[in-house]
Amino acid sequence: MKPSFGNPISWCVLISSLWIATENARGETSVYLTGVPDYQWYAGCFGTATGNLIGFWDRHGFPNFYQGPTNKGLAPLNSNGPNRDITALWASETGIDGRPFNQPGHMDDYYIDYESASPDPYTLVRRTEHAPDCIGDFIGLNQDKWQNLSSECDGNLDGYSFVFWDYTGRKRTNFNPTDESGRSIPDIQSGLRSWATYKGYHANSFSQLSDFNTSVPSGNGFRFEDLKSEIDRGYPVLLFMQAFQTYSRTVQGRDHVNPTMHGMLAYGYLIEDDGTRYVRYRTSWASGDFSFSVWNSDNWTPEGILNLPLRGVIGFHPVPTITSATPVSEGLKLQWHAPRSVLFNEGEKTSKQPQSYAVEWSSDIAATTFQPTGIETQELEATVPARSDKAVFYRIRILER
């Protein structure tokens, strides 16, 4: 949802009040991931939220996710001033971030204005849409060409994207949605996996409705304990806010289009002494470090201006990728890209890297079980001894502490 900040003085009061509430709320446990981008809203809340997510991973083990000229190829922590063109990470655009002026991108082909229900621009000018090259292209953001999305709505309006949920509240892992004819329909979780593949990596993803969603049977759904586990293991989580059991609306005379929703990125949690549980997140509005919501509350959007609860979450786990294998005198030097998060415990004032890596081998690339080499490390490289096998295949497995 695009924000409206209103009176600057009122906004300052809100921020001051939030700061005071946050300072007073600090209690038993406050843990969060460091180095999480905080980009300003651009071309959709989930475009921005996934930009924050992928920008985080670009800075923490997967440097090929962003390779443009902004900030010398490293996804910056904000989209201010000279960093403004990082928006091309999720919404490519002619003339932006080094893109030629004669090469249309995501914004040129799909976006008119926030919540526009008009046909996509590329159809109006009768040109072929560009090949997917930014996150928004892969998650279906702003693309007005999907009908009957899970029997909820047609999509997507400008600024919007969609998720295919398991309505039982169970976790849905690596789901590939299709229409009745079998044609693939991108959603946020499947699109993120496709984006990873496009950039030369692989990833696993999941979606799950929240445990306090009124449509979820008791005992099912994504719990606070699950959120805590994701953060402790080093993985930020996308938050999908939408009114429970409100699946479509009418916009600009068009019926059955996306309902009001908002997307953010959770990167920490706080548990007070009395047991009250908070989630720490990036708002997708560049609101800074002190935005929290109570886990079971009915309003998860910042400053209470949208009054939307947490419908569900999307998880994204990029997996290790070996990038080079170089013969050396000691054997074979392997180098890889892999999750490399840093977790900060505010109470203890300590930081740690949750992930370490085990090097494994097999004589058959199709093997379901690889053998340990005995090498475990927190670095992104290791040298394995030479082997006499005719063919040897290596993989890197994440060890979570």
TATAQUI-V114355 format. One record per backbone hydrogen bond with DSSP energy under -1.0 kcal/mol. CO is the residue of the C=O (numbers start at 1). NH is the residue of the N-H. If there is no record, write none. Layout:
co=CO nh=NH
co=CO nh=NH
This chain:
co=7 nh=11
co=8 nh=12
co=9 nh=13
co=10 nh=14
co=11 nh=15
co=12 nh=16
co=13 nh=17
co=14 nh=18
co=15 nh=19
co=16 nh=20
co=17 nh=21
co=18 nh=22
co=19 nh=23
co=20 nh=24
co=21 nh=25
co=22 nh=26
co=29 nh=271
co=30 nh=346
co=31 nh=269
co=32 nh=344
co=44 nh=48
co=45 nh=49
co=46 nh=50
co=47 nh=51
co=48 nh=52
co=49 nh=53
co=50 nh=54
co=51 nh=55
co=52 nh=56
co=53 nh=57
co=54 nh=58
co=55 nh=59
co=57 nh=62
co=60 nh=340
co=62 nh=65
co=69 nh=72
co=70 nh=73
co=71 nh=74
co=77 nh=38
co=80 nh=83
co=81 nh=84
co=83 nh=86
co=84 nh=87
co=85 nh=88
co=86 nh=89
co=87 nh=90
co=87 nh=91
co=89 nh=135
co=90 nh=136
co=92 nh=107
co=93 nh=96
co=96 nh=99
co=100 nh=103
co=105 nh=109
co=106 nh=110
co=107 nh=111
co=109 nh=122
co=113 nh=116
co=116 nh=158
co=120 nh=123
co=120 nh=124
co=121 nh=125
co=122 nh=127
co=134 nh=138
co=135 nh=139
co=136 nh=141
co=140 nh=143
co=143 nh=145
co=146 nh=155
co=148 nh=150
co=149 nh=152
co=153 nh=149
co=155 nh=146
co=157 nh=160
co=158 nh=115
co=160 nh=142
co=162 nh=188
co=166 nh=169
co=169 nh=221
co=172 nh=207
co=177 nh=185
co=179 nh=182
co=183 nh=179
co=187 nh=191
co=188 nh=192
co=189 nh=193
co=190 nh=194
co=191 nh=195
co=192 nh=196
co=193 nh=197
co=194 nh=198
co=195 nh=199
co=196 nh=201
co=197 nh=200
co=202 nh=319
co=204 nh=317
co=205 nh=174
co=206 nh=315
co=207 nh=172
co=208 nh=313
co=209 nh=222
co=210 nh=213
co=213 nh=216
co=217 nh=220
co=222 nh=211
co=223 nh=227
co=224 nh=228
co=225 nh=229
co=226 nh=230
co=227 nh=231
co=228 nh=232
co=229 nh=233
co=230 nh=235
co=231 nh=234
co=237 nh=266
co=238 nh=314
co=239 nh=264
co=240 nh=311
co=240 nh=312
co=241 nh=262
co=243 nh=246
co=249 nh=257
co=251 nh=254
co=254 nh=251
co=256 nh=154
co=257 nh=249
co=262 nh=241
co=264 nh=239
co=265 nh=282
co=266 nh=237
co=267 nh=33
co=268 nh=280
co=269 nh=31
co=270 nh=278
co=271 nh=29
co=272 nh=275
co=276 nh=272
co=277 nh=295
co=278 nh=270
co=279 nh=293
co=280 nh=267
co=280 nh=268
co=282 nh=265
co=291 nh=281
co=293 nh=279
co=294 nh=297
co=301 nh=304
co=302 nh=305
co=308 nh=300
co=309 nh=242
co=311 nh=210
co=312 nh=240
co=313 nh=208
co=314 nh=238
co=315 nh=206
co=317 nh=204
co=321 nh=337
co=324 nh=335
co=326 nh=333
co=328 nh=331
co=331 nh=328
co=332 nh=384
co=333 nh=326
co=334 nh=382
co=335 nh=323
co=335 nh=324
co=337 nh=321
co=342 nh=34
co=343 nh=352
co=344 nh=32
co=345 nh=349
co=345 nh=350
co=350 nh=345
co=352 nh=343
co=354 nh=401
co=356 nh=399
co=357 nh=377
co=358 nh=397
co=359 nh=373
co=360 nh=395
co=361 nh=371
co=362 nh=393
co=364 nh=367
co=371 nh=361
co=375 nh=359
co=377 nh=357
co=380 nh=336
co=382 nh=334
co=384 nh=332
co=393 nh=362
co=395 nh=360
co=397 nh=358
co=399 nh=356
